[in-house]
């Protein structure tokens, strides 16, 4: 007899008994839950209170991990933002430097325009680019050449007044002979007495006054301007102030300072040497043709014509 076949009815019976038991237990619990709701709610609350600390302890690693991830994201954002701000700060510093350069340049141009010159005089603006070389002692180079109308002999002014005149020109640059050079000679006028003299450089800081009348009443502090004699330099350009040295010699402290030369103007001044032709007055001319014939009288000769015939 097969033992497996003998145990088969017992297994089927036990399965049926288990199914009936579980169904009965479920129905009983359902009925009991509906009948005793307070008991189950109380039991659920107790289980929740007991499980809350465990859930809190279990959630701490999760919360810590979440905070680490959030801080990592914040650090990455802060790093990117810091790099962006650094690049922006570098750009702003470059713009600030450029703005300061333009502001200084504008201030120099405004100061240069404060030097009053005749509006009819044309000029070319430039900048001192060098101050070395050449056969003279006190000279500078400016980036204004023949292409901009520069010619030898033209006056050069900066923000304070005249600094000298051009002695040689090239296509794009010119050499300026400063007032303090030994070869510099500029006709000037001492105000307010209006005494004329020649400002002569001698390679010192203060050029001297030559050809000044011995009886001239000049005192330290008098203003010196160009006279315009010779037709090369316009009149009225500020030169400096009269000073007296320890030896009693009168010299001129120029308004311009070689150590501060920057922007300059080359004055394209032309002396008005052309004079419009003017015919002699009519009284110097002879009588009109036929005027004496009509009256039958001889017209008197004009004094000028008579003198010419004599």
LINSULNOR-V828955 format. One record per residue. N is the residue number from 1. PSI is psi in whole degrees, -180 to 180 (999 if undefined). OMEGA is omega in degrees with one decimal (NA if undefined). BURIAL is 1 if it has 24 or more other ideal C-beta (glycine too) atoms within 12 Angstrom, else 0. Layout:
N|PSI|OMEGA|BURIAL, N|PSI|OMEGA|BURIAL
This chain:
1|136|-175.7|0, 2|122|-179.1|0, 3|-26|-179.6|0, 4|-35|-178.6|0, 5|-26|179.7|0, 6|-28|-179.0|0, 7|-11|-176.5|0, 8|-46|178.3|0, 9|-34|-179.9|0, 10|-38|179.6|0, 11|-43|179.9|0, 12|-38|179.5|0, 13|-42|-179.3|0, 14|-37|178.6|0, 15|-41|179.8|0, 16|-42|179.4|0, 17|-41|-179.6|0, 18|-42|179.8|0, 19|-43|-179.8|0, 20|-37|-179.8|0, 21|-44|-178.1|0, 22|-40|178.2|0, 23|-42|-179.7|0, 24|-42|179.4|0, 25|-40|178.8|0, 26|-43|179.1|0, 27|-39|-179.3|0, 28|-44|178.8|0, 29|-37|178.1|0, 30|-47|179.4|0, 31|-40|-179.3|0, 32|-37|179.1|0, 33|-36|178.2|0, 34|-33|-177.6|0, 35|-38|-176.6|0, 36|65|-177.6|0, 37|-37|-178.6|0, 38|-39|-179.1|0, 39|-45|-179.1|0, 40|-38|176.9|0, 41|-40|178.7|0, 42|-44|179.4|0, 43|-40|178.8|0, 44|-39|179.4|0, 45|-41|178.7|0, 46|-45|178.6|0, 47|-39|179.2|0, 48|-43|179.1|0, 49|-38|178.8|0, 50|-35|-176.9|0, 51|-19|-176.6|0, 52|-49|178.4|0, 53|-38|178.6|0, 54|-42|178.5|0, 55|-36|178.3|0, 56|-45|178.9|0, 57|-40|-179.5|0, 58|-28|-177.8|0, 59|-15|-178.2|0, 60|-46|176.5|0, 61|-36|178.6|0, 62|-44|179.5|0, 63|-41|178.5|0, 64|-42|178.1|0, 65|-40|178.6|0, 66|-42|179.1|0, 67|-40|178.1|0, 68|-43|179.7|0, 69|-44|179.5|0, 70|-42|179.5|0, 71|-36|176.5|0, 72|-42|176.7|0, 73|-40|178.5|0, 74|-42|178.1|0, 75|-41|178.3|0, 76|-41|178.3|0, 77|-43|179.2|0, 78|-40|178.9|0, 79|-47|178.1|0, 80|-42|179.8|0, 81|-37|178.3|0, 82|-41|177.5|0, 83|-41|179.0|0, 84|-42|179.2|0, 85|-35|177.0|0, 86|-44|178.6|0, 87|-42|178.9|0, 88|-39|177.9|0, 89|-39|177.4|0, 90|-42|177.8|0, 91|-42|180.0|0, 92|-37|176.9|0, 93|-39|177.7|0, 94|-43|178.3|0, 95|-37|178.4|0, 96|-44|178.6|0, 97|-42|179.2|0, 98|-40|179.5|0, 99|-40|178.3|0, 100|-38|177.2|0, 101|-45|179.2|0, 102|-37|178.8|0, 103|-44|178.3|0, 104|-40|179.3|0, 105|-42|178.5|0, 106|-41|178.6|0, 107|-40|178.7|0, 108|-40|177.8|1, 109|-42|178.6|0, 110|-41|177.1|0, 111|-35|178.5|0, 112|-36|179.6|1, 113|-15|179.0|0, 114|-19|177.0|0, 115|114|-175.0|1, 116|123|174.6|0, 117|167|-180.0|1, 118|125|-180.0|0, 119|-22|-179.7|0, 120|-12|-178.9|0, 121|123|175.1|1, 122|158|179.8|0, 123|163|175.9|1, 124|126|-178.9|1, 125|144|179.0|1, 126|-168|-176.5|1, 127|144|176.4|1, 128|122|-175.3|1, 129|-17|-179.2|0, 130|161|177.2|0, 131|34|-177.6|1, 132|156|176.1|0, 133|175|178.6|0, 134|164|-178.1|0, 135|-8|-177.4|0, 136|167|-177.7|1, 137|-55|-176.9|0, 138|88|177.2|1, 139|159|173.3|1, 140|160|175.2|1, 141|140|176.0|1, 142|151|-177.8|1, 143|47|174.2|1, 144|117|-177.2|1, 145|-165|-178.1|1, 146|-26|178.8|0, 147|-23|177.9|0, 148|12|176.3|1, 149|13|-180.0|1, 150|139|178.2|1, 151|154|178.3|1, 152|138|-180.0|0, 153|-15|-178.7|1, 154|144|-179.4|1, 155|150|179.4|1, 156|129|-179.7|1, 157|154|172.8|1, 158|-155|-175.9|1, 159|-15|-176.1|1, 160|-22|-178.5|1, 161|-161|-177.8|1, 162|139|177.9|1, 163|-19|-179.2|1, 164|-157|-179.1|1, 165|160|179.9|1, 166|137|176.7|1, 167|-18|176.1|1, 168|146|-177.6|1, 169|150|172.6|1, 170|-176|-179.7|0, 171|-38|-174.4|0, 172|-6|-177.8|0, 173|160|179.7|1, 174|157|177.7|1, 175|132|-178.2|1, 176|125|174.1|1, 177|115|-176.0|1, 178|161|-177.4|1, 179|-23|-175.5|1, 180|-6|-178.1|1, 181|152|-178.2|1, 182|-27|-177.1|0, 183|3|-176.8|1, 184|131|174.1|1, 185|120|-177.4|1, 186|126|175.6|1, 187|132|-175.3|1, 188|171|176.2|1, 189|134|177.3|1, 190|121|179.7|1, 191|154|5.4|1, 192|-3|-176.4|0, 193|-15|177.5|0, 194|44|173.1|0, 195|136|-180.0|1, 196|147|178.8|1, 197|-178|176.3|1, 198|126|177.5|1, 199|115|-175.1|1, 200|125|176.3|1, 201|152|177.3|1, 202|31|178.8|0, 203|20|173.1|0, 204|176|-176.5|0, 205|-29|-175.7|0, 206|109|176.9|1, 207|160|-175.2|1, 208|165|179.0|1, 209|125|179.4|1, 210|161|178.4|0, 211|37|178.3|0, 212|136|-179.7|1, 213|136|-176.2|0, 214|-29|-178.0|0, 215|12|-177.4|0, 216|138|-179.4|0, 217|87|-179.1|0, 218|139|-179.6|1, 219|156|178.1|0, 220|139|-178.7|0, 221|-12|177.6|0, 222|145|-177.3|1, 223|141|-179.4|1, 224|129|177.5|1, 225|165|178.2|1, 226|147|-178.6|1, 227|-24|-178.0|1, 228|0|178.6|1, 229|139|-178.3|0, 230|-22|175.0|0, 231|4|179.3|0, 232|-39|-175.7|1, 233|132|179.7|1, 234|149|177.3|1, 235|155|173.0|1, 236|4|178.7|1, 237|132|-179.5|1, 238|135|-178.8|1, 239|-55|-178.3|1, 240|-159|-179.1|1, 241|146|178.1|1, 242|133|175.3|1, 243|163|178.7|1, 244|126|-179.0|0, 245|175|-180.0|0, 246|-25|178.6|0, 247|1|179.3|0, 248|6|-179.0|0, 249|139|178.5|0, 250|126|177.2|1, 251|-179|-176.4|1, 252|126|171.8|1, 253|108|-173.6|1, 254|148|176.1|1, 255|-36|-178.6|1, 256|146|179.9|1, 257|123|-177.2|0, 258|-33|-179.2|1, 259|-14|-178.4|0, 260|14|-178.5|0, 261|131|179.4|1, 262|-89|178.8|1, 263|138|-177.2|1, 264|166|174.5|1, 265|130|175.8|1, 266|115|-175.2|1, 267|122|179.3|1, 268|72|-174.3|1, 269|135|175.4|1, 270|124|179.9|0, 271|132|-178.3|0, 272|77|-176.4|0, 273|-15|-180.0|0, 274|124|-179.6|0, 275|131|-179.3|0, 276|138|-178.8|0, 277|138|179.3|0, 278|124|179.7|0, 279|152|178.7|0, 280|155|178.4|0, 281|155|-177.0|0, 282|-26|-178.0|0, 283|-21|178.7|0, 284|-13|179.5|0, 285|160|175.9|0, 286|174|179.0|0, 287|158|178.7|0, 288|151|-176.1|0, 289|130|178.1|0, 290|-8|-177.7|0, 291|-40|179.0|0, 292|-30|-179.6|0, 293|-36|-177.0|0, 294|-37|-178.0|0, 295|-17|179.3|0, 296|10|179.7|0, 297|149|178.2|0, 298|133|-179.2|0, 299|137|178.0|0, 300|142|-178.7|0, 301|145|177.5|0, 302|146|-178.3|0, 303|-39|-178.2|0, 304|-45|179.7|0, 305|-37|179.3|0, 306|-41|178.5|0, 307|-36|178.3|0, 308|-39|-179.5|0, 309|-36|179.2|0, 310|999|NA|0
